[in-house]
Amino acid sequence: MFNNSIFSLQKRLLAIFLLVISIFFALIIRLFIIQIIQSDWLTKKAASQWTRDLPINAKRGNITDVNGASLAESYSSYDVYVRASMVEKPVKVAQLLSQVIGLNYEDTFKKVTNTTISEVLIKLQLDDVSAKKIIDANLKGVLLSENNKRYYPYGDLLTQVLGFTTIDNVGQSGIELYADKYLQGVKGYALEESDVNGVKIDNTLSTYIPSVDGCNVTLTIDVNIQQIVEDALKVLCEEQKPKTATAIVMNPNTGEIVAMSSKPSFDLNNPPRDNVEELLNNARNLSIVDVYEPGSTFKVLTTATALEEKVTNPNESFYDPGYRIVDGEKIKCWKLIGHGQQTMTDGLCNSCNSVFVDLALRLGTETMYEYFEKYGFGNTLGVDFLGEASGILMNQESVKKVDLARMGFGQAVAVSPIQLINAICSVVNGGKLYKPCFIKEITDVNGKVVSRNTPTVLNETISEQTSAQIREMLEKVVTKSNAINAFIPGYRVSGKTGTSQKYEDGKIVQKYVSSFVGAFPADKPEYVVLVIADEPSAGNYFGSVVATPYAKLIFEGIIKYKNYAPTENVEEDEKLLEKNILMPNLVGLSLTKAVALLSSLGLQYEIAGEGEYVTSQTPPPNTYVFKNSIVILNT
C-alpha cells in the first residue's frame, strides 16, 4: 500500500512538471509570435495609439501648353481639423469656425465636443485669408494642414481636354484623370506623440516626413490656337445654334493635337457639381468618345483609296443622272437632276454621290475593309485619353452591295472625329497614319524627363504620289466648288464639306450633322482642321454654310498668329471675292431653270428638298454676292 502511494505521488509530480513545461512552452511560442512574427504589425498598431499625425499633401503637378503657358496649376489652401480632447474653450472654437468658414454653429459644436473621435475634419481647402484668422486666434485643439487647390487660368478653355479633379485633388476626367498617377505626387506626414486622450506630450520626439510634389505635364496643345478655335466655335454656336459643336486642329506630320474643343462647356474653376447630368454631358470629349456618320468628308478617303488602287484617275469621266441603282435600291445624289458628265476631280468638287458609289463598288468589300483598317477605323488609335471610341463597322461578311455603295460616300459607317481627322492627315501628309497624342512630355519637380512622346507611325495608308494628287484635288474643291467659304485670298487652303442625316430608331430623320475638314498650306499641310456642327437649328444644315466659314476663321487666326506670308496671287484671289453679282429672284422658278441661271452667273448651289420648284432662297434676291458663292435653294 505504501508503494502504491509513492507511485501515485510520482505520477502527480510528473503531471505537474509536464503541465509547467507546457505552460512555459506555450509562453515561449506566444512570445515568439508577438516579438518576431507580429512585431511589425504590433509596433505599427502601438505607434498609431501613441502618435497623432497630420497629412502633408503633395502639390499636384502643373499642366502647361507646348509653349509653357500654364493651363492647370495648384495654389496653397488649408484643411482644418479639430481634436476635441485638446479643446479648452469649445464654445469659442465652435463660434470662430462657424463664423470664419460659414458653417452651422450647432453642427460645428457637436464636432468640437465629440471626444469619442480623436480627430475630425472640419473643412477642406480653406483659403489663406480665412486660415490666417483661425491661426491668429491661437485656439487649442484646432489644427491646420497645408493643402493645394486646383486653378485653371483660362477658365472654360480646354474644358473637356484638361478635365477636372475632385475636391481632394484626385483626377476625375480628361488629362487630369489620364495622367493622375504622375500629377498626384506622394503625401507626407507630421507625427507627434500623444497621451490616451490625444493630447500632445511635451518634450517628446516629433517626426516630419516631407511630401513629394507631382510631376508636370506638357501638352501638344498651343493655347493661342486653342483660343482661336474656342472663339470660332462660339460664333458658330451663336449663328447656327447647333446642339453641340466640335473642332480639332492637328499637326498632320506628327499626330500631335494642337487644339480641341467642344461646346457647350463650363468653367473648370466652377464645374456644375450640383447638376450631375450637365456635368457629365458637358465634360465628355466628343472628339474622342462619340461616333457619327461622316458623310461627304469621307469621300476624301474613298478618293485616296481608289487612286491608290488605280481603279480610277483624276481625269476619268463619269456620268451622273442624279442617282445610281444598287441591289434594286435607288441611291440619290444630293443634286436630284444630276451633275451630268464630269471628271473624277469634278466629282469630288461636286461631292457627287454617284461617283463614289461607282468607286466603292469597283474597290469591293475586301479592299474597302483593308483600307478601313489602315485608316484606323473599327479600332482605337491609342490616343492618350480615356474612353476612346473604336467606331462602328458592319461585319464584313454581312455587307451587301448597297451597303458598300453607301460607305463610299460616308454612310453605313461610323467613326469618331479623331479617327476621321487622323485618317485625313495621313492622306495629305504622304501616307503616314500617326498615333494622335495630347502629351508632349512629363517631367518631375527637378525637371528630369519621366516620359516623352515621339511621333509614332501606326500604318502606311497611301503613297506619296497618291497623296500629292489628293492635295491638288482638295485645293480645287475650295477654289472651284461649294467649299468656297474656306477660300482665303493669298493663301492655299484645301478641304471638303460634309452633310449627313441622322438616324433615330433605325429611321432617317430631319436632323443633320454639318462638317468641314481642311488643310493648310494646301501643297504641304502643317495644320488640318475639322469642324462639326451637330443638329444646327438656325435654318441651314449644309456643311458649306454651317461649318466651312468657321473653319476659315480658324485658318485665318492661325495664319495671323504664325505670320504666314501671302502668295503673289493676292490681288487676283481678291477679285474672286468681289461682291459684284446681283442675286436674281429664283422663287417660283423650276429647279432646272434656277440651276441653269445660277450656273450662268458663276454661282454654286445646294438643294434642300425634293420638289420641282424653288420656294425660297438664300441669299435673298437683289443682294450682291461674289463669284462661286453658295446659294441655298429650298424646293
Buried (B, 14 or more C-beta within 10 A) or exposed (E): EEEEEEEEEEEEEEEEEEEEEEEEEEEEEEEEEEEEEEEEEEEEEEEEEEBBBBBBBBBBBBBBBBEEBBBBBBEBBBBBBBBBBBBEEBEEBBBBBBEBBEBEEEEBBBBBBEEEEBBBEBBBBBEEEBBEEBEEEEBEBBBBBBBBBBEBEBEBBBBBBBBBBEEEBEBBBBBBBBBBEBBBBEEBBBBBBBEEEBBBEEEEEEEEEEBBBBBBBBBBBBBBBBBBBBBBBBEBBEBBBBBBBBBBBBBBBBBBBBBBBBBBBBEBBEBBEEEEEBBEEBBBBBBBBBBBBBBBBBBBBBBBBBBBBEBBEBEBEBEBEBBBEBEEEEBEBBBBBBBBEBBBBBBBBBBBBBBBBBBBBEBBBEBBBBBBEBBBBBBBBEBBBBBBBBBBBBEEEEBBBBBBBBBBBBBBBBBBBBBBBBBBBBBBBBBBBBBBBBBBBBBBBEEEEEBEBEEEEBBEBBBEEBBEBBBBBBBBBBBBBBBBBBBBBBBBBBBBBBBBBBEEEEEEEEBBBBBBBBBBBBEBBBBBBBBBBBBBEBBBBBBBBBBBBBBBBBBBBBBEEEEBEEEEEEEEBEEBBEEEBEBBEBBEBBBEEBBEBBEEBEBBBBBBBEBEBBEBBBBEEEEEBBBBBBBBBBB
